[in-house]
Amino acid sequence: MNIENWNAGLSRRRSLQLAAFSSAMWSVPGVFAEQLATPSTTEGPFYPDQLPVDTDNDLLILNDSLTPAVGQVTWLSGIVRTLSGQPVRNAFVEIWQVDNRGSYLHKGGRTDRGIDAGFQGYGRFLTDSSGKYTFRTIRPVRYQAGNTVRAPHIHVAVSQNGRRLLTTQVLIADDPDNDADGVLKAIRDPRLQELIVVPFRPLPGSRLGELTAQFDITLGMTPADADADVRGGISPPARRR
Ligand SMILES: [Fe+2]
């Protein structure tokens, strides 16, 4: 091979390598390719039947009460994104969950252990310009409804422009109840299951044993696609418990 042919061969190899590199980039999820949408789950029967008087993103403190909720303090946060990876600002994120005794803010969703009157049970938050939301809550506990045991989970709903875009739940990675959980099993695709099961890790430096959990949400729907009206966005009546 003379030097001219050798150079031509080299540049062909280089372009092939570059082509292989760029096609690899396109196939890496989350780099350029579209994300998988966070799967929806049932809303369940225990969306609050009466919203609490305080609906902010700190579920530990109800108004200016001096008695905080009982439970393992958990910082739940994440980014709301579109399928193409763009952050969604002003997304209306709601969460609701059981207190440390396994009871919801719902007359039909209380265990015989009663309720923790210091726990807010529900919160809402508008994402900021980077699509981020944050809640301070407690680590949910398992509960039994009828014959069904539910693995610990937090219900999450996302709305925009008065339309509900996603109703889902976030579960705790490695929780022993996950394998038998009916809501998780109803999502057949294991890749989608993984999107709603996240680690609840010790918060670095916390002396109180606080946890931190990151639950990023990818919306598969836009307000134009949605036909369900938002709940929870209206002025709440005072809570009776
Ligand atoms: Fe639930």
py3Dmol code that shows the C-alpha trace and the ligand (Angstrom):
import py3Dmol

protein = """\
ATOM      1  CA  MET A   1       0.000   0.000   0.000  1.00  0.00           C
ATOM      2  CA  ASN A   2       1.427   3.370  -0.898  1.00  0.00           C
ATOM      3  CA  ILE A   3       1.173   6.262   1.514  1.00  0.00           C
ATOM      4  CA  GLU A   4      -1.727   7.895  -0.362  1.00  0.00           C
ATOM      5  CA  ASN A   5      -3.896   4.789  -0.156  1.00  0.00           C
ATOM      6  CA  TRP A   6      -2.920   4.304   3.480  1.00  0.00           C
ATOM      7  CA  ASN A   7      -4.096   7.854   4.305  1.00  0.00           C
ATOM      8  CA  ALA A   8      -7.352   7.323   2.452  1.00  0.00           C
ATOM      9  CA  GLY A   9      -7.906   4.078   4.395  1.00  0.00           C
ATOM     10  CA  LEU A  10      -7.221   5.866   7.674  1.00  0.00           C
ATOM     11  CA  SER A  11      -9.693   8.617   7.006  1.00  0.00           C
ATOM     12  CA  ARG A  12     -12.348   6.039   5.999  1.00  0.00           C
ATOM     13  CA  ARG A  13     -11.712   4.209   9.282  1.00  0.00           C
ATOM     14  CA  ARG A  14     -11.977   7.482  11.162  1.00  0.00           C
ATOM     15  CA  SER A  15     -15.294   8.362   9.580  1.00  0.00           C
ATOM     16  CA  LEU A  16     -16.614   4.888  10.345  1.00  0.00           C
ATOM     17  CA  GLN A  17     -15.500   5.252  13.962  1.00  0.00           C
ATOM     18  CA  LEU A  18     -17.141   8.659  14.196  1.00  0.00           C
ATOM     19  CA  ALA A  19     -20.334   7.294  12.694  1.00  0.00           C
ATOM     20  CA  ALA A  20     -20.319   4.414  15.208  1.00  0.00           C
ATOM     21  CA  PHE A  21     -19.683   6.859  18.042  1.00  0.00           C
ATOM     22  CA  SER A  22     -22.512   9.178  17.082  1.00  0.00           C
ATOM     23  CA  SER A  23     -25.012   6.338  16.621  1.00  0.00           C
ATOM     24  CA  ALA A  24     -24.009   5.047  20.074  1.00  0.00           C
ATOM     25  CA  MET A  25     -24.741   8.510  21.493  1.00  0.00           C
ATOM     26  CA  TRP A  26     -28.163   8.535  19.931  1.00  0.00           C
ATOM     27  CA  SER A  27     -29.027   5.195  21.466  1.00  0.00           C
ATOM     28  CA  VAL A  28     -28.044   6.104  25.051  1.00  0.00           C
ATOM     29  CA  PRO A  29     -31.294   6.751  26.937  1.00  0.00           C
ATOM     30  CA  GLY A  30     -31.433  10.176  28.487  1.00  0.00           C
ATOM     31  CA  VAL A  31     -28.651  11.658  26.355  1.00  0.00           C
ATOM     32  CA  PHE A  32     -30.445  12.471  23.143  1.00  0.00           C
ATOM     33  CA  ALA A  33     -33.062   9.780  22.801  1.00  0.00           C
ATOM     34  CA  GLU A  34     -36.570  10.259  24.141  1.00  0.00           C
ATOM     35  CA  GLN A  35     -37.111   9.283  27.760  1.00  0.00           C
ATOM     36  CA  LEU A  36     -39.569   6.643  28.888  1.00  0.00           C
ATOM     37  CA  ALA A  37     -42.635   8.270  30.386  1.00  0.00           C
ATOM     38  CA  THR A  38     -43.192   7.662  34.089  1.00  0.00           C
ATOM     39  CA  PRO A  39     -45.945   5.018  34.263  1.00  0.00           C
ATOM     40  CA  SER A  40     -49.323   5.952  35.674  1.00  0.00           C
ATOM     41  CA  THR A  41     -50.966   3.949  38.429  1.00  0.00           C
ATOM     42  CA  THR A  42     -54.385   3.985  39.986  1.00  0.00           C
ATOM     43  CA  GLU A  43     -55.165   7.073  42.051  1.00  0.00           C
ATOM     44  CA  GLY A  44     -56.475   4.694  44.713  1.00  0.00           C
ATOM     45  CA  PRO A  45     -59.491   5.421  46.886  1.00  0.00           C
ATOM     46  CA  PHE A  46     -57.767   7.656  49.436  1.00  0.00           C
ATOM     47  CA  TYR A  47     -57.115  11.009  47.775  1.00  0.00           C
ATOM     48  CA  PRO A  48     -58.026  13.308  50.704  1.00  0.00           C
ATOM     49  CA  ASP A  49     -61.788  13.553  51.121  1.00  0.00           C
ATOM     50  CA  GLN A  50     -61.111  16.851  52.806  1.00  0.00           C
ATOM     51  CA  LEU A  51     -57.917  18.759  52.118  1.00  0.00           C
ATOM     52  CA  PRO A  52     -55.946  19.874  55.184  1.00  0.00           C
ATOM     53  CA  VAL A  53     -56.060  23.549  56.229  1.00  0.00           C
ATOM     54  CA  ASP A  54     -52.375  23.707  55.374  1.00  0.00           C
ATOM     55  CA  THR A  55     -51.402  22.409  51.943  1.00  0.00           C
ATOM     56  CA  ASP A  56     -47.778  23.501  51.610  1.00  0.00           C
ATOM     57  CA  ASN A  57     -44.818  21.242  50.813  1.00  0.00           C
ATOM     58  CA  ASP A  58     -43.855  20.637  54.456  1.00  0.00           C
ATOM     59  CA  LEU A  59     -46.082  17.784  55.626  1.00  0.00           C
ATOM     60  CA  LEU A  60     -44.366  17.613  59.014  1.00  0.00           C
ATOM     61  CA  ILE A  61     -45.771  20.836  60.382  1.00  0.00           C
ATOM     62  CA  LEU A  62     -49.471  21.589  60.207  1.00  0.00           C
ATOM     63  CA  ASN A  63     -49.922  25.380  60.160  1.00  0.00           C
ATOM     64  CA  ASP A  64     -48.018  26.764  63.145  1.00  0.00           C
ATOM     65  CA  SER A  65     -48.490  23.695  65.322  1.00  0.00           C
ATOM     66  CA  LEU A  66     -45.672  22.990  67.749  1.00  0.00           C
ATOM     67  CA  THR A  67     -46.166  19.245  67.479  1.00  0.00           C
ATOM     68  CA  PRO A  68     -44.496  17.849  64.382  1.00  0.00           C
ATOM     69  CA  ALA A  69     -45.604  14.651  62.728  1.00  0.00           C
ATOM     70  CA  VAL A  70     -44.212  11.362  63.983  1.00  0.00           C
ATOM     71  CA  GLY A  71     -42.067   9.344  61.587  1.00  0.00           C
ATOM     72  CA  GLN A  72     -38.775   9.168  59.760  1.00  0.00           C
ATOM     73  CA  VAL A  73     -38.272  12.563  58.147  1.00  0.00           C
ATOM     74  CA  THR A  74     -37.873  12.274  54.363  1.00  0.00           C
ATOM     75  CA  TRP A  75     -36.968  14.907  51.794  1.00  0.00           C
ATOM     76  CA  LEU A  76     -38.658  13.918  48.547  1.00  0.00           C
ATOM     77  CA  SER A  77     -37.617  15.881  45.493  1.00  0.00           C
ATOM     78  CA  GLY A  78     -37.221  15.520  41.764  1.00  0.00           C
ATOM     79  CA  ILE A  79     -37.387  17.134  38.361  1.00  0.00           C
ATOM     80  CA  VAL A  80     -40.462  17.107  36.139  1.00  0.00           C
ATOM     81  CA  ARG A  81     -39.522  16.775  32.470  1.00  0.00           C
ATOM     82  CA  THR A  82     -41.135  16.318  29.091  1.00  0.00           C
ATOM     83  CA  LEU A  83     -40.452  13.253  26.931  1.00  0.00           C
ATOM     84  CA  SER A  84     -37.710  15.188  25.153  1.00  0.00           C
ATOM     85  CA  GLY A  85     -36.034  15.984  28.478  1.00  0.00           C
ATOM     86  CA  GLN A  86     -37.086  19.616  28.845  1.00  0.00           C
ATOM     87  CA  PRO A  87     -37.792  20.695  32.461  1.00  0.00           C
ATOM     88  CA  VAL A  88     -41.428  21.612  33.078  1.00  0.00           C
ATOM     89  CA  ARG A  89     -41.866  24.744  35.161  1.00  0.00           C
ATOM     90  CA  ASN A  90     -45.053  25.596  37.062  1.00  0.00           C
ATOM     91  CA  ALA A  91     -46.126  21.974  37.095  1.00  0.00           C
ATOM     92  CA  PHE A  92     -48.574  21.457  39.970  1.00  0.00           C
ATOM     93  CA  VAL A  93     -47.247  18.500  41.966  1.00  0.00           C
ATOM     94  CA  GLU A  94     -49.427  16.944  44.676  1.00  0.00           C
ATOM     95  CA  ILE A  95     -48.506  14.171  47.087  1.00  0.00           C
ATOM     96  CA  TRP A  96     -50.611  12.291  49.606  1.00  0.00           C
ATOM     97  CA  GLN A  97     -49.750   9.365  51.827  1.00  0.00           C
ATOM     98  CA  VAL A  98     -50.376   7.575  55.106  1.00  0.00           C
ATOM     99  CA  ASP A  99     -49.088   8.830  58.426  1.00  0.00           C
ATOM    100  CA  ASN A 100     -46.869   6.783  60.715  1.00  0.00           C
ATOM    101  CA  ARG A 101     -49.902   4.771  61.879  1.00  0.00           C
ATOM    102  CA  GLY A 102     -50.916   3.835  58.352  1.00  0.00           C
ATOM    103  CA  SER A 103     -53.859   6.260  58.092  1.00  0.00           C
ATOM    104  CA  TYR A 104     -54.826   8.580  55.236  1.00  0.00           C
ATOM    105  CA  LEU A 105     -56.615  11.916  55.316  1.00  0.00           C
ATOM    106  CA  HIS A 106     -59.722  10.025  54.319  1.00  0.00           C
ATOM    107  CA  LYS A 107     -62.548   8.670  56.428  1.00  0.00           C
ATOM    108  CA  GLY A 108     -62.321   5.294  54.686  1.00  0.00           C
ATOM    109  CA  GLY A 109     -58.534   5.117  54.896  1.00  0.00           C
ATOM    110  CA  ARG A 110     -57.816   4.893  58.592  1.00  0.00           C
ATOM    111  CA  THR A 111     -56.316   2.013  60.505  1.00  0.00           C
ATOM    112  CA  ASP A 112     -57.496   1.048  63.975  1.00  0.00           C
ATOM    113  CA  ARG A 113     -54.311   2.639  65.278  1.00  0.00           C
ATOM    114  CA  GLY A 114     -55.978   6.016  64.642  1.00  0.00           C
ATOM    115  CA  ILE A 115     -54.369   9.083  63.108  1.00  0.00           C
ATOM    116  CA  ASP A 116     -51.382  11.288  63.782  1.00  0.00           C
ATOM    117  CA  ALA A 117     -53.102  14.674  64.113  1.00  0.00           C
ATOM    118  CA  GLY A 118     -49.739  16.395  63.564  1.00  0.00           C
ATOM    119  CA  PHE A 119     -49.238  15.015  60.057  1.00  0.00           C
ATOM    120  CA  GLN A 120     -50.445  17.022  57.081  1.00  0.00           C
ATOM    121  CA  GLY A 121     -50.997  13.942  54.890  1.00  0.00           C
ATOM    122  CA  TYR A 122     -51.171  15.960  51.662  1.00  0.00           C
ATOM    123  CA  GLY A 123     -49.029  18.676  50.091  1.00  0.00           C
ATOM    124  CA  ARG A 124     -48.645  20.542  46.837  1.00  0.00           C
ATOM    125  CA  PHE A 125     -45.919  22.479  45.133  1.00  0.00           C
ATOM    126  CA  LEU A 126     -45.310  24.329  41.850  1.00  0.00           C
ATOM    127  CA  THR A 127     -42.078  23.349  40.115  1.00  0.00           C
ATOM    128  CA  ASP A 128     -39.475  26.074  39.687  1.00  0.00           C
ATOM    129  CA  SER A 129     -37.818  27.169  36.441  1.00  0.00           C
ATOM    130  CA  SER A 130     -35.607  24.065  36.464  1.00  0.00           C
ATOM    131  CA  GLY A 131     -38.628  21.789  36.859  1.00  0.00           C
ATOM    132  CA  LYS A 132     -37.760  20.942  40.455  1.00  0.00           C
ATOM    133  CA  TYR A 133     -40.133  20.147  43.293  1.00  0.00           C
ATOM    134  CA  THR A 134     -39.406  19.372  46.950  1.00  0.00           C
ATOM    135  CA  PHE A 135     -41.437  18.040  49.853  1.00  0.00           C
ATOM    136  CA  ARG A 136     -40.568  17.348  53.470  1.00  0.00           C
ATOM    137  CA  THR A 137     -42.605  14.422  54.666  1.00  0.00           C
ATOM    138  CA  ILE A 138     -42.161  11.113  56.482  1.00  0.00           C
ATOM    139  CA  ARG A 139     -41.136   7.743  55.135  1.00  0.00           C
ATOM    140  CA  PRO A 140     -44.477   6.064  54.399  1.00  0.00           C
ATOM    141  CA  VAL A 141     -45.307   2.829  56.184  1.00  0.00           C
ATOM    142  CA  ARG A 142     -47.001  -0.307  54.837  1.00  0.00           C
ATOM    143  CA  TYR A 143     -50.726  -0.504  55.392  1.00  0.00           C
ATOM    144  CA  GLN A 144     -53.559  -2.940  54.997  1.00  0.00           C
ATOM    145  CA  ALA A 145     -56.807  -2.036  53.215  1.00  0.00           C
ATOM    146  CA  GLY A 146     -59.270  -4.914  53.438  1.00  0.00           C
ATOM    147  CA  ASN A 147     -57.248  -8.032  52.650  1.00  0.00           C
ATOM    148  CA  THR A 148     -54.696  -6.103  50.648  1.00  0.00           C
ATOM    149  CA  VAL A 149     -51.319  -5.132  52.036  1.00  0.00           C
ATOM    150  CA  ARG A 150     -49.702  -2.221  50.266  1.00  0.00           C
ATOM    151  CA  ALA A 151     -45.952  -1.707  50.211  1.00  0.00           C
ATOM    152  CA  PRO A 152     -44.958   1.739  51.501  1.00  0.00           C
ATOM    153  CA  HIS A 153     -45.636   4.365  48.844  1.00  0.00           C
ATOM    154  CA  ILE A 154     -46.357   8.038  48.272  1.00  0.00           C
ATOM    155  CA  HIS A 155     -49.087   9.021  45.807  1.00  0.00           C
ATOM    156  CA  VAL A 156     -47.992  11.664  43.309  1.00  0.00           C
ATOM    157  CA  ALA A 157     -50.083  13.627  40.809  1.00  0.00           C
ATOM    158  CA  VAL A 158     -48.874  16.207  38.297  1.00  0.00           C
ATOM    159  CA  SER A 159     -51.143  18.773  36.668  1.00  0.00           C
ATOM    160  CA  GLN A 160     -50.644  21.731  34.406  1.00  0.00           C
ATOM    161  CA  ASN A 161     -53.031  24.397  33.156  1.00  0.00           C
ATOM    162  CA  GLY A 162     -55.831  22.816  35.135  1.00  0.00           C
ATOM    163  CA  ARG A 163     -55.377  19.338  33.630  1.00  0.00           C
ATOM    164  CA  ARG A 164     -54.168  16.219  35.389  1.00  0.00           C
ATOM    165  CA  LEU A 165     -51.240  14.870  33.346  1.00  0.00           C
ATOM    166  CA  LEU A 166     -50.036  12.023  35.537  1.00  0.00           C
ATOM    167  CA  THR A 167     -51.272  10.043  38.503  1.00  0.00           C
ATOM    168  CA  THR A 168     -48.662   7.719  39.931  1.00  0.00           C
ATOM    169  CA  GLN A 169     -47.002   6.437  43.095  1.00  0.00           C
ATOM    170  CA  VAL A 170     -43.397   6.231  44.264  1.00  0.00           C
ATOM    171  CA  LEU A 171     -42.210   3.162  46.163  1.00  0.00           C
ATOM    172  CA  ILE A 172     -39.083   2.499  48.228  1.00  0.00           C
ATOM    173  CA  ALA A 173     -36.275   0.463  46.664  1.00  0.00           C
ATOM    174  CA  ASP A 174     -35.522  -2.830  48.420  1.00  0.00           C
ATOM    175  CA  ASP A 175     -38.633  -2.732  50.563  1.00  0.00           C
ATOM    176  CA  PRO A 176     -39.610  -6.349  51.345  1.00  0.00           C
ATOM    177  CA  ASP A 177     -43.274  -5.694  50.497  1.00  0.00           C
ATOM    178  CA  ASN A 178     -42.551  -4.545  46.920  1.00  0.00           C
ATOM    179  CA  ASP A 179     -42.475  -8.037  45.401  1.00  0.00           C
ATOM    180  CA  ALA A 180     -46.063  -8.761  46.407  1.00  0.00           C
ATOM    181  CA  ASP A 181     -47.413  -5.266  45.762  1.00  0.00           C
ATOM    182  CA  GLY A 182     -50.398  -5.395  43.402  1.00  0.00           C
ATOM    183  CA  VAL A 183     -50.040  -1.834  42.067  1.00  0.00           C
ATOM    184  CA  LEU A 184     -46.388  -2.395  41.180  1.00  0.00           C
ATOM    185  CA  LYS A 185     -47.108  -5.802  39.634  1.00  0.00           C
ATOM    186  CA  ALA A 186     -49.853  -4.289  37.471  1.00  0.00           C
ATOM    187  CA  ILE A 187     -47.080  -2.483  35.574  1.00  0.00           C
ATOM    188  CA  ARG A 188     -45.908  -5.345  33.385  1.00  0.00           C
ATOM    189  CA  ASP A 189     -42.744  -3.829  31.929  1.00  0.00           C
ATOM    190  CA  PRO A 190     -39.882  -4.097  34.476  1.00  0.00           C
ATOM    191  CA  ARG A 191     -38.195  -1.043  32.941  1.00  0.00           C
ATOM    192  CA  LEU A 192     -41.297   0.985  33.763  1.00  0.00           C
ATOM    193  CA  GLN A 193     -41.574  -0.534  37.239  1.00  0.00           C
ATOM    194  CA  GLU A 194     -38.041   0.655  37.938  1.00  0.00           C
ATOM    195  CA  LEU A 195     -39.032   4.231  37.177  1.00  0.00           C
ATOM    196  CA  ILE A 196     -41.305   4.437  40.228  1.00  0.00           C
ATOM    197  CA  VAL A 197     -39.115   2.590  42.743  1.00  0.00           C
ATOM    198  CA  VAL A 198     -36.391   4.823  44.177  1.00  0.00           C
ATOM    199  CA  PRO A 199     -33.875   4.548  47.020  1.00  0.00           C
ATOM    200  CA  PHE A 200     -34.652   6.366  50.263  1.00  0.00           C
ATOM    201  CA  ARG A 201     -31.097   7.077  51.431  1.00  0.00           C
ATOM    202  CA  PRO A 202     -29.751   8.558  54.672  1.00  0.00           C
ATOM    203  CA  LEU A 203     -29.328  12.326  54.306  1.00  0.00           C
ATOM    204  CA  PRO A 204     -25.582  12.977  54.603  1.00  0.00           C
ATOM    205  CA  GLY A 205     -24.715  14.704  57.873  1.00  0.00           C
ATOM    206  CA  SER A 206     -28.198  14.394  59.373  1.00  0.00           C
ATOM    207  CA  ARG A 207     -28.125  13.617  63.095  1.00  0.00           C
ATOM    208  CA  LEU A 208     -31.861  12.989  63.082  1.00  0.00           C
ATOM    209  CA  GLY A 209     -31.739  10.024  60.714  1.00  0.00           C
ATOM    210  CA  GLU A 210     -33.432  11.971  57.915  1.00  0.00           C
ATOM    211  CA  LEU A 211     -33.790  10.363  54.496  1.00  0.00           C
ATOM    212  CA  THR A 212     -33.590  11.739  51.010  1.00  0.00           C
ATOM    213  CA  ALA A 213     -35.319  10.372  47.930  1.00  0.00           C
ATOM    214  CA  GLN A 214     -35.145  11.613  44.356  1.00  0.00           C
ATOM    215  CA  PHE A 215     -38.123  10.858  42.148  1.00  0.00           C
ATOM    216  CA  ASP A 216     -37.745  12.357  38.680  1.00  0.00           C
ATOM    217  CA  ILE A 217     -40.891  12.407  36.587  1.00  0.00           C
ATOM    218  CA  THR A 218     -41.181  12.266  32.803  1.00  0.00           C
ATOM    219  CA  LEU A 219     -44.568  13.363  31.495  1.00  0.00           C
ATOM    220  CA  GLY A 220     -45.906  11.411  28.553  1.00  0.00           C
ATOM    221  CA  MET A 221     -48.805  13.817  28.121  1.00  0.00           C
ATOM    222  CA  THR A 222     -49.320  17.521  27.545  1.00  0.00           C
ATOM    223  CA  PRO A 223     -52.298  19.562  28.801  1.00  0.00           C
ATOM    224  CA  ALA A 224     -53.738  19.349  25.277  1.00  0.00           C
ATOM    225  CA  ASP A 225     -53.772  15.525  25.540  1.00  0.00           C
ATOM    226  CA  ALA A 226     -55.424  15.436  28.952  1.00  0.00           C
ATOM    227  CA  ASP A 227     -59.126  15.442  29.540  1.00  0.00           C
ATOM    228  CA  ALA A 228     -59.244  15.011  33.311  1.00  0.00           C
ATOM    229  CA  ASP A 229     -59.735  18.217  35.281  1.00  0.00           C
ATOM    230  CA  VAL A 230     -57.319  18.943  38.052  1.00  0.00           C
ATOM    231  CA  ARG A 231     -58.211  18.135  41.614  1.00  0.00           C
ATOM    232  CA  GLY A 232     -56.760  19.784  44.668  1.00  0.00           C
ATOM    233  CA  GLY A 233     -56.277  23.119  42.952  1.00  0.00           C
ATOM    234  CA  ILE A 234     -59.302  24.755  44.506  1.00  0.00           C
ATOM    235  CA  SER A 235     -59.489  26.643  47.745  1.00  0.00           C
ATOM    236  CA  PRO A 236     -59.691  23.907  50.360  1.00  0.00           C
ATOM    237  CA  PRO A 237     -62.419  23.707  52.975  1.00  0.00           C
ATOM    238  CA  ALA A 238     -61.257  23.510  56.574  1.00  0.00           C
ATOM    239  CA  ARG A 239     -60.320  20.021  57.615  1.00  0.00           C
ATOM    240  CA  ARG A 240     -62.526  18.087  59.991  1.00  0.00           C
ATOM    241  CA  ARG A 241     -60.885  15.096  61.606  1.00  0.00           C
TER     242      ARG A 241
END
"""
ligand_1 = """\
1
LIG
Fe -52.105 4.305 48.851
"""
view = py3Dmol.view(width=600, height=400)
view.addModel(protein, "pdb")
view.setStyle({"model": 0}, {"cartoon": {"style": "trace"}})
view.addModel(ligand_1, "xyz")
view.setStyle({"model": 1}, {"stick": {}})
view.zoomTo()
view.show()
